[in-house]
Amino acid sequence: MSLSPLKLSLLFACAAALSACTTVQNPPPVLNASVIQPQPVKPEPVSEPEASAATPETDSAAYMYRAMTDQNYQIPAIDLTKLKPEHRRTVVDYKTTEKPGTIIVDQPARYLYFVLPEGKAVRYAVGVGPAARGFNGGDAIIAHKAAWPRWTPTQNMIKRNPNQYLRYKDGVDGGPGNPMGARALYMHKDGIDTYYRVHGTNKPSSIGKGVSAGCIRLINQDIIDLHSRVKPGARIVVK
């Protein structure tokens, strides 16, 4: 059946009203990750510890010359009231054409220098005996090293002072009573033993002096330090 114009108008009006009540949901916006970037977080300032102006304990004379146990042997501390400041181990400025690792012995000054890079050297006070004073070769090689070395007086030493050395003609085992001390460096020249040594001593009071016997002697704590630095084959120059 046909609808009258009035009914058609009513139908269109109802349809329009229904469409007005319908909710249209738009899709959510798409975020552009290239636009939204995380902001850097400024770190909190960290306070640096202040540098100590004090000399490190390991560089102090009391530490260097302390009592120690070495290979089951007791080495007594050095009485610092009897060890002059200029006789204590120290790093000094030292100009030389010799390569780092070289030993230089200044006999008149009673010092031994172990050459370091950049114009520095470790300086040790030494006692110099007639054996060292008789070494006229000028330079040699440290052929090998020894800890708590055995010692035997030379025939010249026995001949010169039999009352002191004859009883030791068969040698003395290493230990605190051995005049070679805690370490020894053996000097060879042209592949031949010179019988000159750089060694420790059981008489620290002889350091810095011209002594009655021996070669080039250092305080036991110092020869242990030097022994740890020197490599076999190192050059040694005696002036």
BADREN-511836 format. One record per residue (C-alpha): residue number from 1; x, y negated, z. Coordinates in nm, 3 decimals, padded with zeros to 5 digits. Last residue first. Layout:
BEGIN
+-----+---------+---------+---------+
! seq !      px !      py !      pz !
+-----+---------+---------+---------+
! NUM !       X !       Y !       Z !
...
+-----+---------+---------+---------+
This chain:
BEGIN
+-----+---------+---------+---------+
! seq !      px !      py !      pz !
+-----+---------+---------+---------+
! 239 !  13.321 ! -00.426 !  03.852 !
! 238 !  13.165 ! -00.080 !  03.839 !
! 237 !  12.919 ! -00.024 !  03.554 !
! 236 !  12.677 !  00.268 !  03.569 !
! 235 !  12.489 !  00.397 !  03.264 !
! 234 !  12.189 !  00.621 !  03.309 !
! 233 !  12.219 !  00.976 !  03.176 !
! 232 !  12.015 !  01.123 !  03.458 !
! 231 !  11.736 !  00.878 !  03.547 !
! 230 !  11.764 !  00.631 !  03.833 !
! 229 !  11.451 !  00.502 !  04.008 !
! 228 !  11.388 !  00.771 !  04.272 !
! 227 !  11.759 !  00.787 !  04.357 !
! 226 !  11.759 !  00.411 !  04.416 !
! 225 !  11.478 !  00.439 !  04.673 !
! 224 !  11.640 !  00.735 !  04.849 !
! 223 !  11.972 !  00.549 !  04.838 !
! 222 !  11.806 !  00.254 !  05.010 !
! 221 !  11.648 !  00.449 !  05.297 !
! 220 !  11.981 !  00.628 !  05.349 !
! 219 !  12.173 !  00.300 !  05.371 !
! 218 !  12.406 !  00.280 !  05.073 !
! 217 !  12.755 !  00.409 !  04.999 !
! 216 !  12.984 !  00.361 !  04.701 !
! 215 !  13.285 !  00.593 !  04.729 !
! 214 !  13.396 !  00.735 !  05.060 !
! 213 !  13.666 !  00.649 !  05.307 !
! 212 !  13.797 !  00.368 !  05.527 !
! 211 !  13.520 !  00.121 !  05.457 !
! 210 !  13.521 ! -00.219 !  05.290 !
! 209 !  13.208 ! -00.369 !  05.438 !
! 208 !  12.852 ! -00.461 !  05.346 !
! 207 !  12.719 ! -00.132 !  05.480 !
! 206 !  12.947 !  00.036 !  05.735 !
! 205 !  12.694 ! -00.010 !  06.019 !
! 204 !  12.465 !  00.234 !  05.836 !
! 203 !  12.694 !  00.525 !  05.935 !
! 202 !  12.517 !  00.845 !  05.829 !
! 201 !  12.562 !  00.738 !  05.470 !
! 200 !  12.394 !  00.757 !  05.134 !
! 199 !  12.555 !  00.815 !  04.797 !
! 198 !  12.697 !  00.668 !  04.477 !
! 197 !  12.972 !  00.908 !  04.385 !
! 196 !  13.319 !  00.919 !  04.240 !
! 195 !  13.465 !  01.260 !  04.164 !
! 194 !  13.517 !  01.141 !  03.804 !
! 193 !  13.348 !  01.451 !  03.663 !
! 192 !  13.430 !  01.483 !  03.292 !
! 191 !  13.186 !  01.441 !  03.001 !
! 190 !  13.352 !  01.124 !  02.874 !
! 189 !  13.303 !  00.973 !  03.220 !
! 188 !  13.094 !  01.138 !  03.489 !
! 187 !  12.944 !  00.981 !  03.803 !
! 186 !  12.733 !  01.192 !  04.039 !
! 185 !  12.444 !  01.019 !  04.218 !
! 184 !  12.397 !  01.134 !  04.578 !
! 183 !  12.106 !  01.141 !  04.822 !
! 182 !  12.032 !  01.171 !  05.195 !
! 181 !  12.374 !  01.101 !  05.342 !
! 180 !  12.709 !  01.184 !  05.188 !
! 179 !  12.869 !  01.174 !  05.535 !
! 178 !  12.680 !  01.494 !  05.630 !
! 177 !  12.548 !  01.489 !  05.986 !
! 176 !  12.190 !  01.416 !  05.879 !
! 175 !  12.188 !  01.716 !  05.645 !
! 174 !  12.360 !  01.870 !  05.346 !
! 173 !  12.607 !  02.147 !  05.410 !
! 172 !  12.970 !  02.057 !  05.482 !
! 171 !  13.263 !  02.183 !  05.279 !
! 170 !  13.540 !  02.438 !  05.312 !
! 169 !  13.802 !  02.165 !  05.372 !
! 168 !  13.593 !  02.010 !  05.650 !
! 167 !  13.842 !  02.080 !  05.931 !
! 166 !  14.114 !  01.920 !  05.719 !
! 165 !  13.927 !  01.590 !  05.697 !
! 164 !  13.993 !  01.378 !  06.007 !
! 163 !  14.326 !  01.507 !  06.132 !
! 162 !  14.437 !  01.565 !  05.774 !
! 161 !  14.412 !  01.195 !  05.678 !
! 160 !  14.590 !  01.121 !  05.351 !
! 159 !  14.643 !  01.483 !  05.252 !
! 158 !  14.283 !  01.577 !  05.333 !
! 157 !  14.151 !  01.276 !  05.141 !
! 156 !  14.377 !  01.351 !  04.846 !
! 155 !  14.262 !  01.713 !  04.843 !
! 154 !  13.904 !  01.592 !  04.813 !
! 153 !  13.660 !  01.625 !  05.101 !
! 152 !  13.369 !  01.865 !  05.043 !
! 151 !  13.010 !  01.747 !  05.069 !
! 150 !  12.680 !  01.928 !  05.011 !
! 149 !  12.404 !  01.702 !  04.888 !
! 148 !  12.089 !  01.605 !  05.078 !
! 147 !  11.906 !  01.538 !  04.751 !
! 146 !  12.111 !  01.555 !  04.434 !
! 145 !  12.144 !  01.361 !  04.110 !
! 144 !  12.301 !  01.433 !  03.772 !
! 143 !  12.532 !  01.296 !  03.505 !
! 142 !  12.507 !  00.932 !  03.610 !
! 141 !  12.725 !  00.796 !  03.331 !
! 140 !  13.044 !  00.592 !  03.360 !
! 139 !  13.171 !  00.238 !  03.338 !
! 138 !  13.466 !  00.029 !  03.449 !
! 137 !  13.721 !  00.310 !  03.427 !
! 136 !  13.929 !  00.164 !  03.708 !
! 135 !  13.775 !  00.361 !  03.992 !
! 134 !  14.031 !  00.314 !  04.268 !
! 133 !  13.813 !  00.070 !  04.458 !
! 132 !  13.537 !  00.331 !  04.448 !
! 131 !  13.762 !  00.595 !  04.601 !
! 130 !  13.900 !  00.339 !  04.844 !
! 129 !  13.560 !  00.282 !  05.001 !
! 128 !  13.287 !  00.030 !  04.917 !
! 127 !  12.991 ! -00.022 !  05.150 !
! 126 !  12.676 ! -00.128 !  04.973 !
! 125 !  12.395 ! -00.385 !  04.989 !
! 124 !  12.113 ! -00.316 !  04.746 !
! 123 !  11.968 ! -00.550 !  04.483 !
! 122 !  11.674 ! -00.449 !  04.265 !
! 121 !  11.707 ! -00.636 !  03.938 !
! 120 !  11.516 ! -00.894 !  03.735 !
! 119 !  11.570 ! -01.064 !  03.399 !
! 118 !  11.251 ! -00.943 !  03.233 !
! 117 !  11.307 ! -00.569 !  03.272 !
! 116 !  11.483 ! -00.416 !  03.574 !
! 115 !  11.855 ! -00.357 !  03.632 !
! 114 !  11.952 ! -00.166 !  03.945 !
! 113 !  12.207 ! -00.385 !  04.119 !
! 112 !  12.468 ! -00.275 !  04.375 !
! 111 !  12.617 ! -00.531 !  04.610 !
! 110 !  12.938 ! -00.554 !  04.813 !
! 109 !  13.027 ! -00.899 !  04.671 !
! 108 !  13.380 ! -00.789 !  04.578 !
! 107 !  13.252 ! -00.450 !  04.453 !
! 106 !  12.975 ! -00.570 !  04.223 !
! 105 !  12.821 ! -00.239 !  04.121 !
! 104 !  12.590 ! -00.243 !  03.818 !
! 103 !  12.340 !  00.038 !  03.763 !
! 102 !  12.155 !  00.049 !  03.430 !
! 101 !  11.784 !  00.132 !  03.411 !
! 100 !  11.699 ! -00.184 !  03.222 !
!  99 !  11.964 ! -00.248 !  02.955 !
!  98 !  12.284 ! -00.439 !  03.025 !
!  97 !  12.318 ! -00.790 !  02.882 !
!  96 !  12.282 ! -00.936 !  03.228 !
!  95 !  12.103 ! -01.213 !  03.412 !
!  94 !  11.966 ! -01.120 !  03.752 !
!  93 !  11.674 ! -01.276 !  03.938 !
!  92 !  11.629 ! -01.079 !  04.258 !
!  91 !  11.424 ! -00.789 !  04.393 !
!  90 !  11.518 ! -00.700 !  04.752 !
!  89 !  11.685 ! -00.438 !  04.968 !
!  88 !  11.821 ! -00.585 !  05.289 !
!  87 !  12.186 ! -00.684 !  05.321 !
!  86 !  12.116 ! -01.056 !  05.282 !
!  85 !  11.880 ! -01.039 !  05.581 !
!  84 !  12.163 ! -00.900 !  05.796 !
!  83 !  12.102 ! -00.556 !  05.942 !
!  82 !  12.187 ! -00.542 !  06.313 !
!  81 !  11.862 ! -00.696 !  06.439 !
!  80 !  11.689 ! -00.481 !  06.180 !
!  79 !  11.780 ! -00.162 !  06.367 !
!  78 !  11.736 !  00.092 !  06.090 !
!  77 !  11.479 !  00.363 !  06.154 !
!  76 !  11.607 !  00.717 !  06.200 !
!  75 !  11.600 !  00.972 !  05.917 !
!  74 !  11.463 !  01.307 !  06.033 !
!  73 !  11.522 !  01.602 !  05.803 !
!  72 !  11.236 !  01.834 !  05.704 !
!  71 !  11.266 !  01.739 !  05.335 !
!  70 !  11.253 !  01.370 !  05.429 !
!  69 !  11.092 !  01.257 !  05.754 !
!  68 !  11.094 !  00.883 !  05.803 !
!  67 !  11.196 !  00.608 !  06.042 !
!  66 !  11.125 !  00.263 !  05.899 !
!  65 !  11.371 !  00.069 !  05.684 !
!  64 !  11.139 ! -00.023 !  05.399 !
!  63 !  10.841 ! -00.077 !  05.632 !
!  62 !  11.018 ! -00.305 !  05.881 !
!  61 !  11.187 ! -00.488 !  05.593 !
!  60 !  10.849 ! -00.575 !  05.446 !
!  59 !  10.769 ! -00.488 !  05.086 !
!  58 !  10.526 ! -00.204 !  05.167 !
!  57 !  10.343 ! -00.431 !  05.409 !
!  56 !  10.261 ! -00.677 !  05.134 !
!  55 !  10.401 ! -01.025 !  05.209 !
!  54 !  10.125 ! -01.250 !  05.339 !
!  53 !  09.959 ! -01.507 !  05.115 !
!  52 !  09.658 ! -01.285 !  05.073 !
!  51 !  09.454 ! -01.346 !  04.762 !
!  50 !  09.097 ! -01.450 !  04.836 !
!  49 !  08.832 ! -01.198 !  04.750 !
!  48 !  08.626 ! -01.297 !  04.446 !
!  47 !  08.270 ! -01.422 !  04.509 !
!  46 !  08.016 ! -01.271 !  04.276 !
!  45 !  07.771 ! -01.511 !  04.106 !
!  44 !  07.428 ! -01.360 !  04.047 !
!  43 !  07.381 ! -01.247 !  03.693 !
!  42 !  07.167 ! -01.457 !  03.455 !
!  41 !  06.887 ! -01.240 !  03.321 !
!  40 !  06.855 ! -01.246 !  02.945 !
!  39 !  06.502 ! -01.306 !  02.813 !
!  38 !  06.331 ! -01.012 !  02.652 !
!  37 !  06.226 ! -01.084 !  02.292 !
!  36 !  05.873 ! -01.147 !  02.160 !
!  35 !  05.898 ! -01.255 !  01.795 !
!  34 !  06.050 ! -00.943 !  01.646 !
!  33 !  05.808 ! -00.732 !  01.843 !
!  32 !  05.513 ! -00.890 !  01.658 !
!  31 !  05.205 ! -00.824 !  01.864 !
!  30 !  04.895 ! -00.696 !  01.675 !
!  29 !  04.571 ! -00.859 !  01.788 !
!  28 !  04.298 ! -00.625 !  01.904 !
!  27 !  04.037 ! -00.525 !  01.639 !
!  26 !  03.715 ! -00.737 !  01.643 !
!  25 !  03.418 ! -00.597 !  01.824 !
!  24 !  03.074 ! -00.697 !  01.672 !
!  23 !  02.802 ! -00.696 !  01.933 !
!  22 !  02.441 ! -00.650 !  01.785 !
!  21 !  02.176 ! -00.882 !  01.939 !
!  20 !  02.167 ! -01.125 !  01.639 !
!  19 !  02.109 ! -00.837 !  01.400 !
!  18 !  01.794 ! -00.745 !  01.588 !
!  17 !  01.653 ! -01.099 !  01.557 !
!  16 !  01.720 ! -01.109 !  01.184 !
!  15 !  01.541 ! -00.780 !  01.135 !
!  14 !  01.242 ! -00.906 !  01.334 !
!  13 !  01.214 ! -01.224 !  01.117 !
!  12 !  01.232 ! -01.025 !  00.794 !
!  11 !  00.945 ! -00.803 !  00.911 !
!  10 !  00.728 ! -01.102 !  01.008 !
!   9 !  00.774 ! -01.265 !  00.666 !
!   8 !  00.671 ! -00.947 !  00.492 !
!   7 !  00.356 ! -00.931 !  00.705 !
!   6 !  00.255 ! -01.285 !  00.599 !
!   5 !  00.318 ! -01.222 !  00.227 !
!   4 !  00.076 ! -00.930 !  00.238 !
!   3 !  00.207 ! -00.586 !  00.221 !
!   2 !  00.114 ! -00.352 ! -00.064 !
!   1 !  00.000 !  00.000 !  00.000 !
+-----+---------+---------+---------+
